[in-house]
Amino acid sequence: QVQLVESGGGLVQAGGSLRLSCAASGSIFSIDSMGWYRQAPGIQRDLVARITSGGSTNYEDSVKGRFTISRDSTKNAVYLQMNSLKPEDTAVYYCNAYVRTTYFGGALDAWGQGTLVTVSS
């Protein structure tokens, strides 16, 4: 079993910053990529940012220039630095990882339980 635990969410005023953290634990051989997704009430879960094991990154257009994703492979962790937050960033943020559990092909797509980010206007 693989578990992802997010932290760092909270309430912040528009223009402020938050840093989200996610640590993976359990039956992990390697992690191909990790990312952050978000979901607001009544809205589908969408990509915010993703980073591969090689360091390549992708960002949703609305967060480019404001959010930065990074990783620490030693800790099986991923971070999301969120600056210049806007009310429309309000959502539950979920950590995701594509995890290889064995050298011989075992793999799974793991999700955290989410951390709430609320940006007030």
ABEGO torsion letter per residue (X at the ends): XBBBBBBGBEBBBBGBBBBBBBBBBEBBABBABBBBBBBBBGBBBBBABBBBAAGBBBBBAAABGABBBBBBAAAGBBBBBBBGBBAAABBBBBBBBBBBABAAGBBBBBBBAEBBBBBBX
